[in-house]
Amino acid sequence: MDRIVSENADLYAPAVSEMSDSITQNWTEQALECYYINCNCELCSISKGNYSFICQMPKVIDTLLQTAGEPEKPRKTA
């Protein structure tokens, strides 16, 4: 799967060194969703909640790809 995350990763905060290690060790359901929608916030279930935080998922995805590799778990479809 082609990734476009890295080219825009600096637009997101906090820095990778400030992210919790727990969210960059394993593919969570939210990380999988973000990965499979190619970090398109318009398609994200979280963005529909109008939360007041800056999304870290593009950086989380980049870190997961480097440390854990591509996800083994296929996305569930209805």
C-alpha positions as CSV (number, residue, x, y, z in Angstrom):
1,M,0.0,0.0,0.0
2,D,1.4,3.4,-1.0
3,R,1.8,5.7,2.0
4,I,1.5,9.5,1.9
5,V,1.8,9.9,5.6
6,S,5.5,10.8,5.9
7,E,5.4,13.8,3.6
8,N,2.9,15.6,5.9
9,A,4.0,14.1,9.3
10,D,5.5,17.4,10.5
11,L,2.1,19.0,10.4
12,Y,1.1,16.9,13.4
13,A,2.1,17.3,17.0
14,P,3.5,16.2,19.4
15,A,6.9,15.0,18.2
16,V,7.5,11.3,18.0
17,S,9.7,11.4,21.1
18,E,6.7,12.8,23.0
19,M,4.3,10.0,22.0
20,S,3.4,7.3,24.5
21,D,5.3,4.1,23.8
22,S,2.2,2.1,24.3
23,I,0.5,3.5,21.1
24,T,3.5,2.8,18.9
25,Q,4.1,-0.8,19.8
26,N,1.0,-2.6,18.5
27,W,-1.6,-2.1,15.8
28,T,-4.7,-0.9,17.6
29,E,-8.2,-0.8,16.0
30,Q,-7.9,2.9,15.6
31,A,-4.4,2.6,14.1
32,L,-5.7,0.0,11.6
33,E,-8.6,2.2,10.6
34,C,-6.3,5.2,10.1
35,Y,-3.8,3.0,8.1
36,Y,-6.5,1.6,5.8
37,I,-8.1,5.0,5.1
38,N,-4.6,6.4,4.3
39,C,-4.9,8.9,7.2
40,N,-7.8,10.7,5.5
41,C,-9.4,12.5,8.4
42,E,-12.6,13.0,6.4
43,L,-13.2,9.3,6.6
44,C,-12.1,8.8,10.2
45,S,-14.6,7.8,12.8
46,I,-12.7,9.8,15.5
47,S,-12.9,13.0,13.5
48,K,-16.7,12.8,13.5
49,G,-16.6,13.3,17.3
50,N,-15.2,16.9,17.0
51,Y,-12.5,16.3,19.6
52,S,-10.3,19.3,20.5
53,F,-6.9,17.7,20.0
54,I,-4.4,17.5,17.2
55,C,-4.3,14.0,15.6
56,Q,-1.1,12.1,16.2
57,M,-2.2,9.1,14.1
58,P,-0.1,9.8,11.0
59,K,3.1,9.8,13.2
60,V,1.8,6.7,15.0
61,I,1.3,5.0,11.7
62,D,4.8,5.9,10.5
63,T,6.3,4.7,13.8
64,L,4.3,1.4,13.7
65,L,5.4,0.8,10.1
66,Q,9.1,1.2,11.1
67,T,8.9,-0.8,14.3
68,A,6.1,-3.4,13.8
69,G,5.9,-3.5,10.0
70,E,2.7,-3.6,8.0
71,P,-0.4,-4.9,9.9
72,E,-1.1,-8.6,9.6
73,K,-4.7,-8.2,10.5
74,P,-6.9,-7.5,7.6
75,R,-9.5,-4.7,8.0
76,K,-13.0,-6.0,8.9
77,T,-15.7,-5.3,6.3
78,A,-19.4,-5.4,6.8
